[in-house]
Amino acid sequence: MSSTDTSPADALPTIDCADEPIRIPGSIQPHGVLLAVEPSTLAIRVASVNVAEHLGATAEELLGRDVRDVVGPETVPALPLSDDALEPRRVTLAVPGGRTQTYDVLVHLADELLVLELELVRDAQADRPRRARVALRSLQGARDQAELAEIVAREVRAVTGFDRVMVYRFDADWNGEVVAEEAREDLDPYLGLHFPASDIPAQARELYTHQWLRSIPDATYTPSPLLPTDAPTTGRPLDLSGSALRSVSPVHLEYLANMGVRASMSVSLIVHGRLWGLVACHQVDGPHYPGVAARSSAEFLGRTASLLLQGKEDEARYVDSLTIAATAAELQRELTAQARTPLLALTAEDRVLDLVEGATGAAVRLDGQLRLLGETPDAEQVTALAEQLWAEGGGTVASHRLAHDLPGSDLPAQLAGTAAGVLAVRVAAGASRDALMWFRPEVLREVHWAGDPEAKGTEATPDGLRLTPRNSFAAWVEQVRGTSEPWTASQVAAVEQLALDLGDLLVRRKAEEERVASALRRIVLTERPPTPEGYTLAQRFLPSNHDALGGDWYDVTALPDGRVVFMVGDVAGHGIAVAAITAQIRHALRAYLIDEGSAAKALRRAGALVATLLPGELATVIAVELEPRTGRVRVSRAGHMPVLHLTAEGEAFVQGTRGPVMGVEVLGDAAFQEAELQLERGECLALFTDGLVEERGTRVMASLDGLLTRAQGVEREPEALCDALVASAPAGDDDVTVVVLRRD
């Protein structure tokens, strides 16, 4: 219908069957009688109107009478009672026409009233309940859930005599599938067909979770209303949740009629407190009245099957968990053995991929490093997916249909071949984006529906438009894309535990590193360097994101003749071993400075020392010799970044210095070239490591030019200058060290 083609009915609200008051319909099915009694006086307070047809007295005449005068004193049980019906009691009563009639009486409590339901005992009940004992032995012999469902369908049909009995299992979205069926040979099979969640609304499923059995002996019945409409104890319609005679939704009756079903019964299958499925019973050719005993047997089979289904599920989960536990234990051992390299421990030999059976790919991001295992999206897609999964925070993600769980995103369609499903967990103690992820590809499958699941109509009523049930149940095939095999609870629990173990390891490692780093920093970084009178010194050290221990260091050494040498150095690498090398180089340079009286000569000797005693290691140093009284400065360097000279006129790097990287053997002094300058009052020298300027993909000279630009206009105050330079450093993974000396 177009937006301009309207009718009066279009303005009415739409009434969904999910909104119907199924707990308080205000009426019962007419094959029995309901009497609600005040427990203290046993006076009848509510009666169904059809009581006149059964017992010969109208509802109005019975209200206020002692129920024992109507059904006999032995029929009313002693209190206390519960919300669940007691075992039925059989009573024979005089009925109109001078006859007697036998009833089964069910009793339970509701709305502070004693509810008695009298259900007529019919001759066609036979001895089917006796099969329950045989059925129990068959159920106990089932090997798995599929065989158990087949036995339940067969035995419930034998007990109740219905034309068709199906076991109907819910999926995670409450769509149902017929997983077992016993039926007359002339009926079209429903086995394997799916039914949409809308066929059994949420409020009905919630009621089925608490009431094990529902029966509709004749779906064409005329409801018998209750008198009075509202229970005197509550002022509301009587709650019939626990009633065997409760009248059902008119929409459901239409639904049964559309299926060609005249009578129905269902028994709940409940596993771990959740509605697992239903045993659905249908009669096609006319009314069908399984008695209380037969229904009790069917309920007993349903309850027993529920326990056995739960046992099979727990058994499968236990076997699954044993397999996962073995892999998890191996991962834990590797993590413990390689505590300083957890990324390697997880990814070597695809160990982390093996943790989750059925996963075809995995991604591990730790300390900002990403490793991909197996068949996965590319690195950029994995990063984008992680950002979308946790865009609003949250924890574990276990999705077997990304397209559904990331609405509005075009990423799932791109990833369907490798990651239609993802199991992901964040590593809380790691870096902000650290995570573990497993992937499963799309599994194309066909779903055979019992009719088009979207085929619903509406009809106008005085209260608004009412949704009507589907009227076609012909097989309708849908091809499902964008889904993977689902993740099991054991797999989810295993990856969450791995993330916790990994987080604990990272916390311990960080604490140990910080303890060692603190000790080593006191060795390689001078906390209170001596500063000559008339000068101000400031320094900053910013460790990398990946390791508290880097190769950066700085030092100030006073020479016997009054000169002071300021040095900044950088040893390639990170970690405790690098910190130890740093300490060796710094202490050697101190000794050589005292011995030689020249920074250039000290650098040359230290370079030879590194090349001889520490083969393969590389280091750079910049040294500034200052004569405090005059402000004369001599600059020497060994492969390091130049010194930045900041004056009132501008900023420039000190030119004319050169020297090889330490670790490369050099003969003689020719390879070192020093530069001299005059440091005037108010001028600054800035010594720094390459972490202040280096950018991936940018040439060094361009990066140095960028530093000159960033230094323009910055106040020539050492502390402020240090902060400004560090703050302007490009994002990177290296340490940053800055030392600023100003002549006051």
N, C-alpha and C positions, 0 to 999 in steps of 0.2 A: 504494500500500500504506500502511495506517495505521501509526502508531508502535507499536501493540500487536500487529499482525499480522505476526509474524516467523517465520523458518524458520532451520535451521542454516546455510543458505547466506548468510544476511544478515550473519553474523558474519565471513565471509571477506573478505579484502582484495580490492579491485577492481583488476584488471590491465588497463592501457590498452595498446593496440597501440603507442602512442608510447614505451612502456617496453621494448619487445622488443629483444633484442640482434641487430639486423639486420646489424651488421658481422661478427659472429662466430656465424653460425647453426650451425656445426659440420657442415654438409652442403652438397651441391651438387645442381643439377638433373642428371638422369641421361642427358641426351643427349650427354654428354661425360665425360672422365676428368680428374681432377686428381692431379698428382704434385708434392710439395714436396721440394726437393733441397737438400742442404748444398752451398753454393757451392765450398768448398775441395776437397771429395772427390767431389762429384757423386753422393753416396750418397742414395738415396730415404729420407726421414724421415717423410713423411706421404703416404698414398694414399687415394683414394676407394674405397669398398667395391665399387662397380660395375665396377672395373677388370677383374674376372674375366670379365664379360659381353663386354667389348670386346677385351681382349688375351689372355684365356685363363689368366692367372695371378692368384691371389688377392692381396689387399692385403698379407696377412701374408707371402706369399712374396716380394713385391717390396721390402718394407722392408729397407733396408741394402744393396740391390743398386745397382750403378752404373747411373744412368739411361741412359747411352749404350748399354748392352746391351739396353735395352727399346725405345727410340725411334730409335736410330741416332746416331752421333757428330756428324753434320752438323746435327742438330736443335737441339742445345744451343748457344746463342750465347756468344760471348766476353764476359766481364765488362769494364767495369762496366755494370750495368743501372739502371733507375729503377723508381719505383712504378708508372709507366704501362706498359701492355703494349707490347711491340715489334710491328713489322709481322708479321703471321702468316707462318709457314713451313709449307709443305705437305709431308707425309710419307706414304708408303704402307707399311703394316705388315701382317705376317701375323697373321690372326685365327683363332679356332677354326673348325673345319670345312674347313681347308685352303684358305681364301680369303685374299684381300688386301683391305684397306680403306684408303681415303684419309682423312686427318685434317688439319685446320688446327690448327697449334700456336701458342698465344699464351703469351708468357713475360713475367713481371714479378717484382719483389722484394716480399716481405712478411715481416715478423717475422724478418729476417736469413736467409730461405730463398728459393731460386729456385723460383718457382711456375710449373709447366708445365700448361697446359690443352689437352687434345686434344679437338677438336670434330669430330664426324663430318661429312664433306662429302657432301651429298645431291644427287641428280640434278636436283632441281627449282629449282636456283638461277638458271638461265638467264643472260641477258646484261644484266640490269637495271642493274648498276653503271655500264654505259657511258653511261647517261643523265645521270650526274653532271655531265659537261662541259656538256651542253645546259642542265641545271638551273642551273648557275652563271651562265650568261649571262642567264637569266630573272631570277634573284635580283638581279643587278646592275642590271637595268632597272626595278626596283620604284620607284614614286614615293613611297611612304610606308610606314609600318609595317603598315597594314591590308593593302595589296596584297602586301607582302613575306610576311605570314603566309599569305595565300592561296596564293602560289607555293610556299612551303615545304610546306604540306599536300599540294598536288598532286604535287610532285616526289618527296617522300619516299614517297608511296603508289606512284608509278610505279617507284621503285627497289626497294621492299621487297615490294610485292604484297599489303599488308594490305587487309582489307575496309573499314576506316575509319581515316582519319588526321585527327587534330585538332590545332590549335595552341591551347594552353591557357595563358592569361595570368594571373599572380597580381596581386592588388591589394595595397594597403598592409597589409592584415590577413591576407594569405595565402589569402583566398578566391580561387577560380579561375573564369575565364570562358572558354568556347569562343569564340574570335574568328575562327577559320577552320576549314573542314571539307571533306574530300574523302571520299566514301563511296559504297558501292553504293546504287543508287536505291531498293532495296526496304527499306533500313534507315531507321528513324525518325531524323530529324536531331537533333543535339545543339547545333547552332550557336546561340549566344546564351544557352545555359543556364549557370547558375552552380553551382559545387561548393564546399561549405564547406571551410575550412582543415583541419578534422579529418580529411578524406578522405586528406590527405597530411601525416602528422605532421612535426613540426619536425626530428626526427633523420633522417627520410627526405629531407627537403628539403636538409638539410646534406650528406648523402651525394651527392645529385644534383648539388650544386654542384661536387663534386670528381670524380665519375665521370659522364662525358658520356652513356653509353648503358647501358640495362638491357634485358635480353631474357628473356621467358618463353615459349618455344615451345609449351608445353603446360601450362596451369594446373592440370591434373588429375594432374600427375606425382607420383611417390613419391620423396621426397628420398633421396639416397645419402649416408650418413654418412661422415665422415673417420676414418681410423685412423692413429695414435691420436687420441683426442679432443682432447688438448692438444698443441700444438707443442712439441718438445723444447727449442727455443731460448728460449721464454718461459714455459712451464708454463701457458699459457692456450690456449683455442681459437684456431686460425689465423685471422688477420685477413683476411677475404675482401672488403674494401672494393673492391679493384681487380680482383676476379675476374669474368669474363664468365659463369661457371657458378654464381655464388653463389645458394644457395637463398634464397627470399624468405619474407616473413612469412606465416604461415598466415592471418592476418586479411586480408591483401591478396588472397590467393588466394580467400577467401570473397567478398570484395568483387567480384572479377572474375566469379565465378560468379553472384553476385546480378545483375550487369549483363548476364549472358548472353554473356560474353567467354571464349573458350577459349584464346587466345594473345594476348600483348601485347608491346609494345616501346615504350620512351620514350627520347627524346633531349633533353638539357637545352638550354635557351636561356639564356645567361648574359650579362648586360649590366653592365659596370662591376663585375665580380666578384660580382654578386648574381644569384640565380636569378630571371630575368625570367618564365620560363614553361617549358612542356614541349611537345615534339611527341609526342603520345600516339597509339599505333598499336594497333588492335584487330582480332582475327580472330574471327569468330562461329561458323563452321560446323565447325571442327576445329582440330587443331594446325597451326602454321605455323612453318617453320624457315628464316627468312632467313639465308643463310650469312654467314661473316665478311666477305666482300667487299661484300655488299649492306649489311650493318650498318655497315661502314667508310664506305661512300658516304653512308649516312644521317647518320652522325656528322659527316662532312665538311660535308654540307649544313647540319647544325645549328650547327656551329662558324662556318661562313661567314655563316649567317643571323644569328648572335649579333653578329658584327662589324658587319654591315650594320644591324641593329636599333640597335646602339649608335651608329652613324654617323647614322642618322635621328634618334635621340633627341638627340644632340649638336647636330645641325643645327637642330632645332626649338628647343632651348635657346639656341643662338647667336642665332637670329632674335629670340627672345623677349628675350634679354639686350640686343640692339641697341636695341630699342624702349624697354626700361626705362632703358638707359643715356642715351638722349637726354632723357628726362624727368628723370632724376636729375641730369644736367648742368645743365638749366635750373633745377632746385631749388637746386643748389649755387651757381649764379650769383646767384640771388635772395637766398640766405642771406648770401652775401658782401657783396652790395650793401646789405642791410638787417641788418647784424650786430647792431645794438642792438634790433631788433624781429623776432626769428626767428619768433615766433608769427604775425605778419602776413605774413612772407615765405612761410611754409608754407601758410597758409590762404587767401590772396588768390587769387581766381579758381579755387578748389578745386584748387590745384596738387598738394598732397600726395595727394589722392584719385586724380588721374590717374596717379600712380606705379604703382599696382597695377591692372592691367586686370581687369575683372570685379568689382572691389569696388564696392558700391553706396553705401557710407557710410564715413566716417573720423572719428576723434576725435584731437585733438591736445591734450595737457596739458603746458603749459610754465609755469614760474614760478607754479604754483598756479592758472593760468587754463585753462579748458577750452573748446575750440571744437569744434563738431560740424558736419560737412559731409555733404551728401547724406542718405540714408535711414539713420537710426541709432536705437538705443535712446535714451531720454531721459537727461539728464545724471546723474540719480541712479542709473539702471541701469548706465550706463557706469562710474561710480565703483565701484559694487558689483561689477561684473564684473571690473574691474582688481584689486580686493582679493582676489577668489577665485582669479583666474589666478595671482597671485603670492603667495598666502597662505604658501607655504613657500619663498619666494625663487624662484630660477630666472631664466632669461633669455628668449629668444625663444619665443613661443607661436604655433604654426601649426596650428590645429585646424579641421577641416571638419565636426566633429560635437561641439559643445559638450556635448550631453546625455550623450555617452559619456565625454568627457574631464573632466567635472565631476560625477562620480557623487554622488548624495545632495543635489544642489542643485536647487531648483525654478526657478532663474533661467533656465537654457537654454530651458525650455518657454515662458517669457514672452517671450523674445527671438527665437524661431524665425523670425518674420516679417521681421526685419531683420538678425539676427545669429546664424544657425545655425552660421556659421563665422566665426572671428576670426583675424586675423594681427596679433600685437602684439609690440612690443619696447620695452624700458625705455630711457630716456635716462640713462645712468649718471652723467653729470656734472651733471645737472639736480637739481631738488628731489626729495625722496624718492618722490613719486608721479608724476613726469613720465614720460610714455609716448606712443607713437604707436600707433594702432590702426586697422585696416581691417576692414570687415564685409561679409559676404555672406549673403543670405537663404536660407531653406530651399528646397531643390529637391525637390519630390515626384517619386518615381520608383518604378517597379515592377521588382523583381528576379525573374527566372524561374529558379528553382532546379531542378536535376535531382533531384527528390524532396525531402521535408522534411529540411532539414539537421540537425535535432535527433533524427531517428528512428533511435536506436541501441538495441540490446538488450544483455542480458548472458546468459552461460551459466556454470554451475558447473563448475569443474575442480578437480583435487586441490590446485592451488596457490592457488585463490581464484576469485572471479568475474571472468570475462574479458569485456571489452566486445566486442560483435560488430558487424560493419559494417552499414551501411544495406542494406536489401533491397528498397527501392522507389526507382525513378528516374523515376517519372512526374512530369511538369511540376508544380511547386508554386510559386505566385506569392505574393510578399511585397511589401507596400507599405512602402517605406522613407521614414521621416519624420525630421526633425531633422538633416538633413545638407545641406551646401552643396557647391558645386564646390570641389575641393581647390586648395590654393595650390601654385604651382610652386617648384622650387628657386631659380630666378632671382629670383622675387619675394621669397622669404625673404632671399636674399643682398642684394637691393637695399634692403630696409627696414633690415636690420642695418647696412649701410654708411651709410645716411642717419642712423641713430641715432648711429653713430660720428662722422660729420662734424658733426652737430649738437652732440654732446658736446664735440668739439674747439673748436667755435665758442664754446660756453658757457664753457669753461675760459679761452680767450683773452679773452673779454669780461669775465669775472670778474676776471682778473688785471689787465686794464687799468683796470677800474672801481676795484679796490682800490688801485691805484697812484694814480689821480686822487683817489679818496676820501681816501686818506691825506694827500695834499697839501692838499686843500680842508678837511678836518677841522681841520688845523692852523691854517687861516685862520678858520673859523667857530666852532670850539670851543676855548675857552681851556684848555690842558692844565694850567697851574699858576696859577689865578686868585689875585690878591692877597686875602689874608684879614686883616681887622683883628685886632689883638691882643685876646685875650679871647673870641674867637669861633672856632668850628669850622665848616668848609664841606666838603660832600661832594657829588659829582655823578655821575650815570649817564646814558650815552647808548646806547640800543639801537636800531640801524638796523632797518628793516623786512626782511622775508624776501625782498622782491623787488628791493631796490636798496640798495646800501651808502650811497648819497647820498640823504639826505632833506632836508626843509625845517626840521628842528629845529636850534636853536642855543641857547647860553647864553653869558653874558659877565659880567664884573665890571669896573666902571669907578670909579676913585678920583677924586673931585672936588677942586678946589684948596682948598676950605674944610674938608677932612677927612672929609666924608661919602663913603660908598661906595654905589654903585648896582649891585644884582644884577638881571640880566634873563634871562628865558627867552622864546624866540620860536619861531614856526612859520610857514613859508612854504608855501602850498598846492602840493602836487606832490612829485615826486622827480626825481632825476637831476642831471646836471652843470649844466644851465641854472638849476635851482632853487637849487643850491648857490651859484652866482654871484650870484643875486639876494639870497640870504641874507647873503653877505659884504658886498654894497653896503648893505643895511639896517643891519647891525651897525655898520659903520664910520660911516655917517651919524648913527646914534644916539649914538655916542661923541662926535662933533664937536658935535652939538646939545646934549648934556648939559653939556659944558664951556662952551659958549656961553651956554646958557639958565640953567644951574644948577637946572633943574627937570625931572623925568622926564616930567610931564604935557605940558609945553611941547615937550620933545624928541619925544615920541610924536606930538603934533599935527603938527609940522613934517615928521617922517619920513613920516607918513601922506599929507600933501600931496605930498611928493616921489614916493612910489610912484604916486599917482594921476596925476601929471603925466608922469613919465618912464617909468613901467612900466605903461601902461594894460592892464587885464585881469588884473593880478596882485593877489593878496590875501595879507595876512600879519597875524598877531596877535602881541602882545607883552604880557608882564606885567613890571612894574618895581617893585623895592623899594628905596627910599632909606633908608639906615641912618645914624644918627648914633652912631658906635661908643661914645662916652664915656657917653652917657645911655641908649642902647638905644631911642631914639625911632625909629619907623618910619613912613614914608609910602608907601602903595601906590597905583600907577597902572596902568591896563591899557587896551589897545586891542583889544577883541574877544576877549580871551584868557580861559582858565579862571582862576577865583579862586585866591588864595593860601590854603593850608591852615595854620592856626595850631594848634600842638600844645602844650598846657600840662599841668601836673600834674593839673588838674581834668578834662581831656578834649580833644576835637578839634573845631574849627569853622572854617568858611571866613570869611575877612575880608569883611565886608559893606560896602556903600556905595560901591563903585568901579564906574566904568563908562567906556566909551570905544569909539568905532567901530573897526571893522576897518580896518587900513591898506589904502589903495587906494580907499577911499570918501571923496570930497572933503568936508571939513567946514570951516565958516566959524567963526572965533573959538574961544574956550576953553570956551564953555558946554557943549559936548558931552562934556567930560571931567570926571569927578568923582573926587576922591581920598579915601582913607580913612587915618586915623592910628591907631596903636596903640603900646603900650609892650611891648617884648620883655624879659621878666624873665629872670633867670638860670635856666638849665636848660630854657628854652622854645625851641621850634623853629618855623621857617617853612619850608614846602615849596612850591616853585614847580615846575610840571610842565606838560607838553603834553597835548593831548587823547588821545594814544595810550595814556595811563595809564588812562583811564576809558571811552572810547567803546566801546560794544558795538552791533553791528548789531541793529536791532529794539528797542533800549532807549532810552527818553527820557534826555536829558542830565541832568536833575535826579535821575532814579533812579540813573544811573551815578555821580553825585557823592555821593549818599547811600551807595552801595555802597563808595565809597572811604573815607568816614568810618568805616564799619563795619570795613573791612579794617585801618584804622589804629589801631583800639582795642587797647590792651595792648601795642603795639609799643614796644620800648625807645627812649628819646629820645636815642639816640646816632646822629649823622648817617650814618655808613657803614652801620650795621645798618638804619636807617630807610630809606635808599635801596634797599638790597637787598630789604627786605621789600615795599616798595611796588612795585618793578619785578616781583618774583616773583608778586605778586598781580594783576598787570595782566591783563585779559581777553585771550584769544587774538584777534589781529587782524592787519591788514596794514600798520599805520602805525608810524612811529618812536615811541619812548618816550624822553622826557627828564625827569629829576628832579634838582632842586638843593635841598639841605637846608642851612639855616643855623641854627646853635644858638649862643645866648649862654651861655658856659661859667659 
